[in-house]
Amino acid sequence: MNSILNKEPVKRAEKALKEFDDNLYIECLEKTARTANDAATALSCKVGAIVKSLLFRTQSTFFLCLVSGDKKCSLNKLKKILGEKDISMANADQVKEITGYTIGGVSPIGHINKINILIDKNLDRFDKIFAAAGHPNCIFKINFEQLVKLTNGKIEEITE
């Protein structure tokens, strides 16, 4: 399990986490946390406490949405918030190219490119939330306020 912590994407997420707060750390799970349901099972928590990091694209740019695991991101709300007519989910290659992570382990932090981030207001329902840390078996625990500060994300109503 420890060899996972030495993988470059995990190290990148850890560096961003430690620079923000030395008390936060990455945890390796025995079971995969590839999907929100998998993560909730592995962590014995509610699915809503899992942060889904979803990359979207407009015609000119990419942006990341951090969404509660039990919610669905609303394209219509995103279009209104961003004033864009055309928004779609990024494909796997774009996700890897823009964030430096592969789907299933996309972290809200430590991206290889600067990305604007929108944070789903629904995540503030939980005392502790869990986000991916660069690998399907790696997560970190954080609270909502810390996540907002750490990612410099903008809080919005972005779910259906």
C-alpha positions in Angstrom: 0.0 0.0 0.0 2.8 2.4 0.8 4.1 2.3 -2.7 0.9 4.1 -3.8 1.9 7.1 -1.6 5.1 7.4 -3.7 3.3 7.7 -7.0 3.8 11.2 -8.6 0.1 12.3 -8.7 -0.3 11.3 -5.0 2.9 13.2 -4.1 1.6 16.3 -5.9 -1.7 16.2 -4.0 0.2 15.7 -0.7 2.5 18.6 -1.4 -0.5 20.9 -2.0 -2.2 19.6 1.1 0.9 19.9 3.4 1.7 23.4 2.2 -1.9 24.4 3.2 -2.0 22.6 6.6 0.6 20.2 8.0 -2.1 18.5 10.1 -3.9 17.2 7.0 -2.7 14.0 5.5 -3.4 11.5 2.7 -4.9 8.1 3.6 -4.6 4.9 1.6 -7.6 2.7 1.6 -7.6 -1.1 1.3 -10.6 -0.8 -0.9 -10.9 1.4 -4.0 -12.5 4.8 -3.6 -12.9 5.1 -7.4 -16.6 6.1 -7.3 -18.4 8.1 -4.6 -20.3 5.0 -3.6 -17.0 2.9 -3.3 -15.4 5.7 -1.2 -18.4 5.9 1.1 -18.3 2.1 1.6 -14.6 2.1 2.3 -14.8 5.0 4.7 -18.2 4.0 6.3 -19.6 7.5 5.7 -22.5 9.0 3.8 -22.1 9.2 0.0 -22.8 13.0 0.2 -19.6 13.5 2.3 -17.5 12.3 -0.7 -16.2 15.1 -2.9 -16.5 14.4 -6.6 -14.0 16.4 -8.7 -15.6 16.8 -12.1 -13.8 18.6 -15.0 -16.0 20.5 -17.5 -15.1 22.4 -20.6 -16.4 25.5 -22.3 -15.3 26.5 -25.8 -12.4 28.4 -24.4 -11.5 26.9 -21.0 -11.8 24.1 -18.5 -13.1 24.3 -14.9 -13.4 21.9 -12.0 -16.6 21.3 -10.0 -16.4 19.9 -6.6 -19.7 18.2 -6.0 -21.3 16.2 -3.1 -21.2 12.5 -3.9 -25.0 12.1 -3.6 -25.7 15.0 -6.0 -25.6 15.5 -9.8 -23.9 18.5 -11.3 -26.4 20.7 -13.2 -25.3 21.8 -16.7 -28.0 24.4 -16.8 -26.9 26.0 -13.5 -23.3 25.9 -14.7 -24.3 27.7 -18.0 -26.1 30.4 -16.0 -23.3 30.9 -13.5 -20.6 31.1 -16.2 -22.7 32.8 -18.8 -21.7 30.0 -21.3 -24.0 28.4 -23.9 -21.8 25.4 -24.4 -20.6 23.3 -21.5 -19.7 19.6 -21.5 -17.8 17.1 -19.4 -14.1 16.8 -20.3 -13.1 13.4 -21.6 -10.5 11.1 -19.9 -7.6 12.4 -22.0 -8.5 16.1 -21.3 -8.8 15.3 -17.5 -5.3 13.8 -17.5 -3.9 16.6 -19.6 -5.4 19.5 -17.6 -5.3 18.2 -14.0 -2.5 15.6 -14.2 -4.8 13.0 -12.7 -6.7 10.1 -14.1 -10.4 9.7 -13.6 -11.1 7.9 -10.3 -8.3 9.7 -8.6 -8.9 13.3 -9.6 -8.0 15.5 -6.6 -9.4 19.0 -6.0 -5.8 20.1 -5.4 -2.3 19.8 -6.9 -3.3 20.3 -10.6 -0.6 20.7 -13.2 -2.5 23.6 -14.7 -4.3 26.5 -13.0 -8.0 25.7 -13.0 -11.0 27.7 -11.8 -13.0 25.8 -9.2 -16.7 25.9 -8.3 -17.7 24.2 -5.0 -21.1 22.8 -4.5 -22.8 24.5 -1.6 -24.3 21.0 -0.5 -20.9 19.9 0.7 -21.3 22.2 3.8 -23.9 19.7 5.2 -21.0 17.6 6.6 -18.5 18.2 9.4 -15.9 16.2 7.5 -15.7 15.5 3.8 -13.4 13.2 1.8 -11.7 14.0 -1.5 -9.5 12.0 -3.8 -5.7 12.4 -3.6 -4.4 11.4 -7.0 -5.1 7.7 -6.9 -8.4 5.6 -6.6 -7.2 4.3 -3.2 -6.0 7.6 -1.8 -8.2 10.2 0.0 -7.8 13.1 2.4 -10.3 14.3 5.1 -11.0 18.0 5.4 -13.8 20.3 6.4 -15.8 22.5 4.1 -14.2 25.8 5.1 -10.7 24.3 4.7 -11.6 23.0 1.3 -12.8 26.4 0.1 -9.6 28.0 1.3 -7.3 25.3 0.0 -8.8 25.3 -3.5 -9.6 29.0 -3.7 -12.9 27.7 -5.0 -16.1 29.7 -5.4 -19.2 28.4 -3.5 -22.2 28.0 -5.8 -25.5 26.1 -6.1 -24.4 23.8 -9.0 -26.4 20.6 -8.4 -29.8 19.4 -9.3 
